[in-house]
């Protein structure tokens, strides 16, 4: 989880406050809070850097969905190149907030 669940909640479960954070971050992804929330979701190892292997984890699920719909997917390497061109990270392949 991108933020610790409120104390007293059963392990791995969201309470109402946790759910509100999730919904607010889902509805308006343009806020700094939402960007931080989703960045932490994708940063699987929690080191503050999103690398290709972490993006590939989520890409593979989308690839299966596209294949199920008989859609032609964008190759991961092309997607990674586009992200690099758009975001221009200081270190190649290391995306940070």
N, C-alpha and C positions, 0 to 999 in steps of 0.2 A: 504494500500500500504506500502511496506517496506521502502520507502523513500518518502518524500513529493514531490508531483508533482510540476513542475515548475510554478511559479506565472504567472497569466494571462491566464492559461488554464481553460476552463470550468470545473466546479466541477465534479470530478470522471472521467475525461478524461486525456489521456496521450498526451503530445506533442511529437515531434520528439525526443528530448533529453531524455525524460522519456522512450520512446520506445527503444532507443539505450541501456540504462541501463538494461532494461528487456531482450533484445536479447543477450547482452553480458553475462549476468548472466545465461541465459538459455543454451547458446552454450558451455560454459566452466565452469562447476560447481566446478572445483578444485581450483579456486582462492579464496583468502580470501574475496574479494569483493562479489563474487557470493555466497559463503557460508553465509555471513552476510545477503545478500539480501533474500535468501530463508529461512534462519532461521527466519527472521522478518516476512516473509509471513506466516509461520506456527505458530509463537508465536502470537496467536489471541488476547490475552489480553495485549500484549506489555510489559510484566513484565521481559523479559530477560530469562525466563525459559519456556521450552516446557514440558508440563505434558501430562499424558495419555489422558485426556479429549480433549486436542487440537489435538493430533494425531488421536484419535477416530473420530473426525469430518471429517478428510480427508480420513481415512480408510473406513468409511461407504460408501463413493462415489465409491471407488475402489471395494468394496465388491459388490455393485449393478452391476458394469460393469462386474465383473467376473461371477456373477450369470447369467447375460444376455448372456454370451458366454458359459454357461454350464461348467465352470471351477471350480475346487475345490479350494476354498480360504484357505489361511493360517489363522488360528484363531488369533484374535487380541491379546489375552493373550500370545500366542506363539511368535508373532512378537515383542511384548513388552519385553518379556524375552530375545529374541535374541539381541535386541537393547541394553538392559541393559548389557548383557554379552560382546558385542562388544565395547561399549563406556565406561563402568565402571564409571558412574557418581558418584560424591562425595556423593550425597544424592539420595537414591533410588527413581526412578521415576521422577527426576528433571534433565532434559537435558539442558545444557547451552553451549554457544560457547566456 
